[in-house]
Amino acid sequence: MSIGAGVIRVVRRVARMLVIGGGAALLALVAWGVMRGRPQDLPWTPLDLSQPIGAFTGRKLAALGDDFGTCRALLDRSGVRYTALPPRDDGARCGYRDAVRLRSGGPRTIGYSPASLGVACPVAAALVKWEWDVVQPAAERHFGTHVADIEHFGSYSCRRIYGRDAGSWSEHATADAVDIAGFRLADGRRVTVVRDWFGDAAQDAAFLHDVRDGACRLFATVLSPDYNAAHRDHLHLDQANRGATGWRACR
Ligand SMILES: [Zn+2]
């Protein structure tokens, strides 16, 4: 046996060990990643409102789409109280079949003003998560108290974007959007988007920016006064279902 053949044999053996070892290491890495990975950070795990907000929470909420059964089961599992609203049909582009009115009590402490708010179920699920994981912690952080009521300009409205005569239909036309105007704290203080977003009270502005940023992790579209003058007095939150790889807007 020549020295050359021996060297080749050793090189082949080392290469084989590297391939086997490398494959095993890769498998171990994936297994370790899955094991330690939080389910909310994995794209294939089912949505669970009791888990912290993860990398895929917002996309999973938007992907509920018109699947009313799955969305209601999600609310039911979390003990969220709501009334399913009767379907509404206002022509080809307007109406809904999956709207709910959140009822206070149970695990939810925030009310809506006016109380008549009805939203598509994926919006309701995101609002619940927003209350729990974003709005109340931000209120505690900035004001040392909690939010009693969220003030809003409503959800359902059969119209195109910005109320124009032509162009895309608004998510409001299917109750897949809600316009948030302000917050009333438990001690009676009010924080409003129109007054406080660019206002002199730094704490109020910081709170509003925090709840906007948190909403971006839960809603497909979030538009604030930073976006344009049309949103100077509210945060537009919607659950446009643009698919698993769809774009998300946070402005
Ligand atoms: Zn809006």
Residues whose N, C-alpha, C, O or C-beta is under 5 A from the ligand:
A	BS01	ZN	A177 V178 D179 H236
